[in-house]
Amino acid sequence: VLPPLTVTSPCKILKCNSEFWAATSGSHHLGAEEAPEFCTALRAYAHCTRRTARTCRGDLAYHSAVHGIDDLMVQHNCSKDGPTSQPRLRTLPPGDSQERSDSPEICHYEKSFHKHSAAPNYTHCGLFGDPHLRTFTDTFQTCKVQGAWPLIDNNYLNVQVTNTPVLPGSSATATSKLTIIFKSFQECVDQKVYQAEMDELPAAFVDGSKNGGDKHGANSLKITEKVSGQHIEIQAKYIGTTIVVRQVGRYLTFAVRMPEEVVNAVEDRDSQGLYLCLRGCPLSQQIDFQSIRAAQAGEGRARRKGPSLPPEAFTYETATAKCREKLPVEDLYFQSCVFDLLTTGDVNFMLAAYYAFEDVKMLHSNKDKLHLYERTRVLTPGNAAPTGTHPTLWVALLCLCWLCLL
């Protein structure tokens, strides 16, 4: 398990990335006489990453930067010894690729795909609340997953989430940080990193750009701000992918629509031990409702055990009524809403469940699978990729739990 990242010890890799990219955004056009400047910027970049290494363990953007620096050092024959002056900032000239509207056909997944006989099959994954995971195979789980975890990890992009405790002493966690790395792809896009944290939902990549960079197909990757500070959408047309990130209350939600071909584009599927959207949460991280029921019964109230939790803000009846205001169908999104209100007492978790379902309606390609009613759990040995799921009648169990406490 990757070690947790906390908001009190922030990783400064974004600052390192921004300084380097700002100084070298046109450096792939440098002549031989300017190569020493690029090497100087690389050494400064490496020095910056070393300074922040202690607080960046488990951060995908950090590890990507470290490996990228090593590769660039070799490609440009840069010595690791030499000047490391701060890179100079570069202002984008008028007519930069930020304004390009044309893209080659290879940078539009659907256009290139339609040359084949079959249309692409799209899948959906979402993470919201305390936290609840809907995988690409429509498995629905509630997990602990405190700390940093890979949500998606394939040949085209990486997504990592960091979950932190909602209240001191509580096992309830929610997503406080999200990092998305779009890998460089042919003539379409440069590598781009997007990062959001609590109370900071940018409408741009970490280098300040809103598209895929200097390549000809840059606009096949674009960020759009839907609601300032609350809702952004990233369109990656070159891989047929749409990502929605929201901040609801203090915490983040994530939803993605992705072609199956892209979902399964991993180097070695059998070794992909962690990839939550594909495999689900590890068995050890899934919520065991039998244990929760016993703990709740011991406390005499329907919420998770925690020595520092405040008095309950919701009863089962009031939580049910509140969730029904936004989620009239009593599916797993509704049940998750009730569960989160009882667990946290925070009404924003009701809104998180509501927006998660709104995103499902927008992103899921099979409208017959919008509502899920049975919580499923992966029971395969070693948490290998499941060949099937074992449904658990979670709704009935949770209701039974609450009835036992009345």
C-alpha positions as CSV (number, residue, x, y, z in Angstrom):
1,V,0.0,0.0,0.0
2,L,1.3,3.4,-0.9
3,P,2.0,5.6,2.2
4,P,-0.6,8.3,2.9
5,L,-0.1,11.9,1.8
6,T,-1.4,14.6,4.1
7,V,-2.4,18.2,3.6
8,T,-0.1,19.2,6.5
9,S,3.0,17.9,4.6
10,P,2.4,18.9,1.0
11,C,4.4,17.6,-1.9
12,K,6.0,20.5,-3.8
13,I,6.5,18.7,-7.1
14,L,4.0,20.9,-8.9
15,K,6.2,23.9,-8.3
16,C,9.2,22.1,-9.7
17,N,7.3,21.0,-12.8
18,S,5.9,24.5,-13.4
19,E,9.3,26.1,-13.2
20,F,10.9,23.6,-15.5
21,W,8.1,23.6,-18.1
22,A,7.9,27.4,-18.1
23,A,11.6,27.7,-18.8
24,T,11.8,25.0,-21.5
25,S,8.4,25.0,-23.2
26,G,10.0,25.7,-26.5
27,S,13.3,23.8,-25.9
28,H,12.6,20.9,-28.2
29,H,13.3,23.5,-31.0
30,L,16.6,24.6,-29.4
31,G,19.8,24.5,-31.6
32,A,22.9,22.7,-30.4
33,E,24.4,26.0,-29.1
34,E,21.5,26.3,-26.7
35,A,21.6,22.7,-25.3
36,P,23.7,23.8,-22.2
37,E,20.7,26.0,-21.1
38,F,18.4,23.0,-21.3
39,C,20.8,20.9,-19.2
40,T,21.1,23.7,-16.7
41,A,17.3,23.7,-16.4
42,L,17.2,19.9,-16.1
43,R,19.7,20.0,-13.2
44,A,17.7,22.7,-11.5
45,Y,14.6,20.5,-12.0
46,A,16.4,17.5,-10.4
47,H,17.6,19.6,-7.5
48,C,14.1,20.8,-6.9
49,T,12.7,17.2,-6.9
50,R,15.4,16.2,-4.4
51,R,14.4,19.0,-2.0
52,T,10.8,17.8,-2.0
53,A,11.5,14.0,-2.1
54,R,10.6,13.4,1.6
55,T,7.1,14.7,1.3
56,C,6.4,13.2,-2.1
57,R,6.6,9.5,-1.5
58,G,3.7,7.8,-3.3
59,D,3.0,10.8,-5.5
60,L,2.6,9.8,-9.1
61,A,3.6,13.2,-10.4
62,Y,6.8,13.1,-8.4
63,H,7.8,9.7,-9.6
64,S,6.9,10.5,-13.2
65,A,9.1,13.7,-12.9
66,V,12.1,11.8,-11.5
67,H,12.0,9.2,-14.2
68,G,11.5,11.8,-16.9
69,I,14.5,13.8,-15.7
70,D,16.7,10.7,-16.0
71,D,15.5,10.0,-19.5
72,L,16.0,13.6,-20.6
73,M,19.5,13.7,-19.1
74,V,20.5,10.7,-21.3
75,Q,18.8,12.0,-24.4
76,H,20.5,15.4,-24.3
77,N,23.9,14.1,-23.0
78,C,23.6,16.3,-19.9
79,S,26.0,16.0,-17.0
80,K,24.6,15.7,-13.6
81,D,27.3,18.0,-12.4
82,G,27.2,21.7,-13.4
83,P,25.3,24.9,-12.9
84,T,21.8,24.7,-11.5
85,S,20.7,28.3,-11.8
86,Q,16.9,29.0,-11.5
87,P,15.3,28.6,-15.0
88,R,14.1,31.7,-16.6
89,L,10.4,32.1,-17.2
90,R,9.2,32.3,-20.8
91,T,6.1,34.2,-22.0
92,L,4.0,32.4,-24.6
93,P,4.1,34.4,-27.9
94,P,1.0,35.5,-29.8
95,G,-0.5,32.7,-31.9
96,D,0.8,30.0,-29.6
97,S,-0.7,26.5,-29.8
98,Q,-3.0,27.4,-27.0
99,E,-5.2,28.9,-29.7
100,R,-5.0,26.2,-32.3
101,S,-8.3,24.7,-33.3
102,D,-7.1,22.1,-35.8
103,S,-6.1,18.6,-34.9
104,P,-5.0,15.6,-37.1
105,E,-7.4,12.8,-37.4
106,I,-5.2,10.5,-35.4
107,C,-5.9,12.7,-32.4
108,H,-9.6,12.1,-32.5
109,Y,-10.3,8.6,-31.2
110,E,-13.9,8.3,-32.5
111,K,-13.1,9.5,-36.0
112,S,-10.3,7.0,-36.4
113,F,-12.3,4.2,-34.7
114,H,-15.2,4.6,-37.1
115,K,-13.0,3.3,-39.9
116,H,-13.3,-0.1,-38.3
117,S,-16.4,-2.3,-38.4
118,A,-17.6,-1.9,-34.8
119,A,-18.3,1.2,-32.7
120,P,-16.3,1.7,-29.5
121,N,-17.6,0.3,-26.3
122,Y,-17.4,2.9,-23.4
123,T,-17.2,2.2,-19.7
124,H,-17.5,4.3,-16.6
125,C,-15.8,4.6,-13.2
126,G,-16.6,6.9,-10.4
127,L,-15.4,7.7,-6.8
128,F,-17.3,9.8,-4.4
129,G,-18.2,10.2,-0.7
130,D,-16.8,8.0,2.0
131,P,-15.4,6.7,-0.5
132,H,-17.7,4.7,-2.7
133,L,-16.3,3.2,-5.9
134,R,-18.1,2.1,-9.1
135,T,-15.6,0.2,-11.2
136,F,-15.5,-0.1,-15.0
137,T,-17.3,-3.4,-14.6
138,D,-20.2,-1.8,-12.6
139,T,-19.0,-3.3,-9.3
140,F,-20.0,-1.1,-6.4
141,Q,-17.9,-1.0,-3.3
142,T,-17.4,1.1,-0.2
143,C,-13.7,1.2,0.8
144,K,-11.4,2.5,3.5
145,V,-8.3,3.2,1.2
146,Q,-6.7,5.9,3.4
147,G,-3.7,7.5,1.9
148,A,-2.6,7.5,-1.8
149,W,-4.1,4.9,-4.2
150,P,-3.9,4.5,-8.0
151,L,-7.4,4.8,-9.5
152,I,-6.4,4.4,-13.1
153,D,-3.0,3.2,-14.5
154,N,-2.7,2.4,-18.2
155,N,-0.6,3.2,-21.2
156,Y,-2.2,6.6,-21.7
157,L,-2.8,8.1,-18.3
158,N,-2.5,7.7,-14.5
159,V,-4.9,8.9,-11.9
160,Q,-4.1,8.8,-8.2
161,V,-6.4,9.8,-5.3
162,T,-5.4,10.6,-1.7
163,N,-8.1,9.9,0.9
164,T,-7.9,11.4,4.4
165,P,-10.0,10.9,7.5
166,V,-13.2,13.0,7.6
167,L,-13.0,13.4,11.4
168,P,-10.2,12.7,13.9
169,G,-10.4,9.1,15.1
170,S,-12.9,8.1,12.5
171,S,-12.4,5.4,9.9
172,A,-14.5,7.4,7.5
173,T,-12.3,8.8,4.7
174,A,-12.9,11.0,1.7
175,T,-10.9,12.2,-1.3
176,S,-8.7,15.3,-0.5
177,K,-6.3,15.2,-3.4
178,L,-6.4,14.1,-7.1
179,T,-3.5,13.8,-9.5
180,I,-4.0,13.0,-13.2
181,I,-1.1,12.5,-15.6
182,F,-1.8,12.4,-19.3
183,K,1.1,10.8,-21.0
184,S,2.7,12.2,-24.2
185,F,1.0,10.7,-27.2
186,Q,2.4,10.8,-30.8
187,E,1.8,14.1,-32.5
188,C,-1.3,14.9,-30.4
189,V,-0.3,16.0,-26.8
190,D,2.7,16.6,-24.6
191,Q,2.6,15.1,-21.1
192,K,0.3,17.1,-18.9
193,V,-0.4,16.9,-15.2
194,Y,-3.6,18.0,-13.5
195,Q,-3.9,18.3,-9.8
196,A,-6.7,19.3,-7.5
197,E,-6.8,19.5,-3.7
198,M,-9.3,20.5,-1.0
199,D,-10.4,24.1,-1.7
200,E,-8.4,24.2,-4.9
201,L,-10.0,23.0,-8.1
202,P,-7.9,24.6,-10.9
203,A,-9.2,25.1,-14.4
204,A,-5.8,24.5,-15.9
205,F,-2.9,22.0,-15.8
206,V,-0.1,22.6,-13.4
207,D,1.9,24.4,-16.0
208,G,-0.9,26.9,-16.5
209,S,-2.0,25.6,-19.9
210,K,-5.6,24.5,-20.8
211,N,-4.7,22.1,-23.6
212,G,-2.2,19.5,-24.7
213,G,0.8,21.8,-25.3
214,D,2.8,22.6,-28.4
215,K,2.0,19.6,-30.6
216,H,-0.2,19.9,-33.6
217,G,-3.1,18.0,-32.0
218,A,-2.9,20.0,-28.7
219,N,-6.7,20.7,-28.6
220,S,-7.5,17.0,-28.5
221,L,-6.9,17.5,-24.7
222,K,-8.7,20.4,-23.1
223,I,-10.0,21.6,-19.7
224,T,-13.3,23.4,-19.4
225,E,-14.5,25.0,-16.2
226,K,-18.2,24.4,-15.7
227,V,-18.6,26.0,-12.3
228,S,-15.8,28.0,-10.8
229,G,-14.1,26.2,-8.0
230,Q,-16.7,23.4,-8.1
231,H,-16.8,21.5,-11.4
232,I,-14.3,21.0,-14.2
233,E,-14.4,18.7,-17.2
234,I,-11.4,17.3,-19.1
235,Q,-11.9,16.1,-22.7
236,A,-9.1,13.8,-24.0
237,K,-10.4,13.2,-27.5
238,Y,-7.3,11.4,-28.7
239,I,-8.2,8.5,-26.3
240,G,-12.0,9.1,-26.4
241,T,-12.1,9.9,-22.7
242,T,-14.1,12.4,-20.6
243,I,-13.2,13.1,-17.0
244,V,-15.3,15.1,-14.5
245,V,-13.9,16.4,-11.3
246,R,-16.0,18.2,-8.7
247,Q,-15.5,19.7,-5.3
248,V,-18.5,19.1,-3.0
249,G,-18.1,20.6,0.4
250,R,-14.4,20.0,1.3
251,Y,-13.9,16.9,-0.7
252,L,-13.5,15.8,-4.3
253,T,-15.4,13.5,-6.6
254,F,-14.1,11.8,-9.8
255,A,-16.0,10.3,-12.8
256,V,-14.7,9.1,-16.1
257,R,-16.0,7.8,-19.4
258,M,-13.4,5.7,-21.2
259,P,-13.3,3.2,-24.1
260,E,-12.7,-0.4,-23.1
261,E,-9.7,-0.5,-25.4
262,V,-8.1,2.3,-23.4
263,V,-9.2,0.8,-20.1
264,N,-7.4,-2.5,-20.9
265,A,-4.3,-0.9,-22.4
266,V,-1.9,-2.0,-19.7
267,E,1.6,-3.5,-20.3
268,D,1.0,-6.5,-18.1
269,R,-2.5,-7.0,-16.9
270,D,-1.7,-9.9,-14.6
271,S,0.8,-7.7,-12.6
272,Q,-1.6,-4.8,-12.2
273,G,-2.2,-5.4,-8.5
274,L,-3.6,-2.0,-7.8
275,Y,-5.8,-0.2,-10.3
276,L,-9.0,0.5,-8.4
277,C,-11.2,1.4,-11.3
278,L,-10.3,-1.9,-13.0
279,R,-9.9,-4.3,-10.1
280,G,-11.9,-2.7,-7.3
281,C,-10.5,-2.2,-3.8
282,P,-8.3,-4.8,-2.2
283,L,-10.3,-7.2,0.0
284,S,-8.5,-5.8,3.1
285,Q,-9.8,-2.3,2.2
286,Q,-13.4,-3.2,1.6
287,I,-15.9,-2.3,4.3
288,D,-17.1,-5.4,6.1
289,F,-20.7,-4.6,7.0
290,Q,-21.0,-7.5,9.5
291,S,-18.2,-6.0,11.6
292,I,-19.8,-2.5,11.2
293,R,-23.1,-3.9,12.4
294,A,-21.4,-5.4,15.5
295,A,-19.5,-2.2,16.2
296,Q,-22.6,-0.1,15.8
297,A,-24.6,-2.3,18.1
298,G,-21.9,-2.0,20.7
299,E,-22.1,1.7,20.6
300,G,-25.9,1.9,20.4
301,R,-25.9,4.1,17.3
302,A,-25.7,3.6,13.5
303,R,-22.3,5.0,12.6
304,R,-18.7,3.8,12.6
305,K,-16.8,3.6,15.8
306,G,-14.6,6.5,16.6
307,P,-13.6,8.0,19.9
308,S,-13.5,11.6,18.7
309,L,-16.8,11.7,16.8
310,P,-19.3,14.4,17.7
311,P,-22.9,13.6,18.6
312,E,-25.0,12.3,15.7
313,A,-26.5,14.9,13.4
314,F,-28.8,12.4,11.7
315,T,-31.0,9.6,12.7
316,Y,-31.8,6.9,10.2
317,E,-35.2,8.5,9.5
318,T,-33.8,12.0,9.0
319,A,-30.9,10.8,6.8
320,T,-33.4,8.8,4.7
321,A,-35.6,11.8,4.3
322,K,-32.7,14.1,3.4
323,C,-31.3,11.7,0.8
324,R,-34.7,11.2,-0.8
325,E,-34.8,14.9,-1.6
326,K,-32.2,14.4,-4.2
327,L,-32.2,10.7,-4.9
328,P,-35.8,9.4,-5.1
329,V,-34.8,5.9,-6.3
330,E,-33.5,3.8,-3.4
331,D,-30.5,2.3,-5.2
332,L,-26.9,2.1,-4.0
333,Y,-26.4,5.8,-4.6
334,F,-29.3,6.5,-2.2
335,Q,-28.0,3.9,0.3
336,S,-24.5,5.4,0.1
337,C,-26.0,8.8,0.8
338,V,-27.8,7.5,3.9
339,F,-24.7,5.7,5.1
340,D,-22.5,8.8,4.7
341,L,-24.9,11.1,6.5
342,L,-25.0,8.6,9.5
343,T,-21.2,8.2,9.4
344,T,-20.1,11.9,9.0
345,G,-23.1,14.0,9.8
346,D,-22.1,16.2,6.9
347,V,-24.9,17.1,4.4
348,N,-22.4,17.7,1.7
349,F,-22.0,13.9,1.3
350,M,-25.7,13.8,0.2
351,L,-24.7,16.3,-2.6
352,A,-21.7,14.2,-3.5
353,A,-23.9,11.1,-4.0
354,Y,-26.4,13.2,-6.0
355,Y,-23.7,14.6,-8.3
356,A,-22.0,11.2,-8.7
357,F,-25.3,9.9,-10.0
358,E,-25.7,12.9,-12.3
359,D,-22.3,12.1,-13.7
360,V,-23.3,8.5,-14.3
361,K,-26.3,9.6,-16.3
362,M,-24.0,11.8,-18.4
363,L,-21.1,9.4,-18.8
364,H,-22.5,5.8,-18.7
365,S,-23.2,4.4,-22.2
366,N,-25.7,1.8,-21.0
367,K,-28.8,3.6,-19.7
368,D,-30.2,0.3,-18.3
369,K,-27.3,0.2,-15.8
370,L,-27.6,3.6,-14.3
371,H,-29.1,2.3,-11.1
372,L,-27.3,-0.4,-9.1
373,Y,-29.1,-2.3,-6.3
374,E,-26.7,-4.9,-5.1
375,R,-23.4,-4.1,-3.5
376,T,-20.7,-6.4,-4.8
377,R,-17.5,-7.6,-3.4
378,V,-14.4,-9.1,-5.0
379,L,-13.5,-12.4,-3.3
380,T,-10.9,-13.7,-5.7
381,P,-7.6,-15.0,-4.2
382,G,-4.9,-12.3,-3.9
383,N,-7.4,-9.8,-5.2
384,A,-6.6,-10.8,-8.8
385,A,-8.8,-9.6,-11.6
386,P,-12.2,-11.2,-11.0
387,T,-13.9,-13.5,-13.4
388,G,-17.2,-12.8,-11.7
389,T,-18.6,-10.9,-8.7
390,H,-20.4,-12.2,-5.7
391,P,-23.4,-10.0,-5.0
392,T,-24.2,-9.1,-1.4
393,L,-27.6,-7.9,-0.5
394,W,-26.1,-4.8,1.2
395,V,-29.3,-2.9,1.4
396,A,-31.1,-5.6,3.3
397,L,-28.1,-6.0,5.6
398,L,-27.8,-2.4,6.4
399,C,-31.5,-2.0,7.0
400,L,-31.4,-5.0,9.3
401,C,-28.6,-3.4,11.1
402,W,-30.5,-0.2,11.7
403,L,-33.6,-2.1,12.7
404,C,-31.6,-4.0,15.3
405,L,-30.6,-0.7,16.8
406,L,-34.0,0.9,17.1
